[in-house]
Amino acid sequence: MTMLFGATLLVGFVMLLVWVAAVTVAGSVEGHEQQDPERRFGVVGRSVMAAFLGFGMAGLSSLYAGWPVPLVFVAALIGAGGLVGIGIWLGPPEVE
């Protein structure tokens, strides 16, 4: 069970690092504006990344708190949905 949430969190964290690196390259290297993940993937890409991070973080937290397994999955799904919602609400506006 821990492996599921840990792997999900690791994948989300790697996606976040790649996202930040791509934004940095797009903003600082001339001619690489199309590398910007906001232009390429937009809200959908940001939401997928947030879902992985939220699912992993909430799942691991509730698992280590000693909650029953069904409640851990519910908490993980709520964490994923919550982080996606925050990403949409506080994220940058759509880039064209």
N, C-alpha and C positions, 0 to 999 in steps of 0.2 A: 504494500500500500504506500509506504513512504517513497518507494522508487517511482511510482506513478506521479506523485506530486513533485518530487524532486526533479525528475526528468522534464516535466512540464515547465517548472520554474527555470531550469537551466536553458531550455530551448527559448523561452521568452526573454531571458537575460541576454542570450547571444543575439537574438533578433534586435533587441534594444541597442546593443553595442554596434551592430552593423548599421542600424538606422542612424545613429548618431554620427558614425564615421561617414556615411553617405551624405548626410546633410552638411557635414564639415567640408567634404570634397566639393560638393556642388556649390557651396558658398565661397570657397576660397580659390579654386582652380578655374582659370578662365577656360570657357568652352565646355564645362561639365555641368551646366545648369540642368540638363536633362537627367542627371544622376540623382536629383533630389527625390527622395522617396515620397514626399508629399505630392509631387507632380505625378509620379508613376503609380502610386498605390492609394494615395489619399486617405480618406476616412476608413475605408475597408481595411487597408493594410495596418493602419494604426489600431483599429479595433481588434484585429486578429492578434497582434502583438500584446495588446492590453489583456485580452482574454487568457492567453497563455500565462502571463504574469499574475493576473488576479486569481486564476484557478490554482496555480502552484502555491502562491503565498497563503491564500485562505485555507487551502487543503492541508498544507503542512502545519499551519498554526493551529487549526482545530484538531488535527490528528495528535499533535504533541500535547494538546490540552486534555486529552483523554476522552474525547467525545465518542459516542457510538458511531460505527462506520456509516450507516445511512445519513446521520446528521452531518458527518464530515463531508459527504458528497454534496449535500444541500448547501452547506457553507461554502464549499469550493465553487459551486455554480453561482451562488449569490456574489461571491468575491469577483468572479469573472465578469458577471453582468455589471456589477458596481464599477469596476475599473474601466470597462468599456464606456459606460455612461459618463464617467468623469472625463475620459479621453475625448468624447464627443463634445461635452459641455465646455471644457476648458481648453480644448485643442485649438490649433490655429484655424482660421477660416479656409474655405476651399481655395486652392490655387488653380489657376487656369493655365 
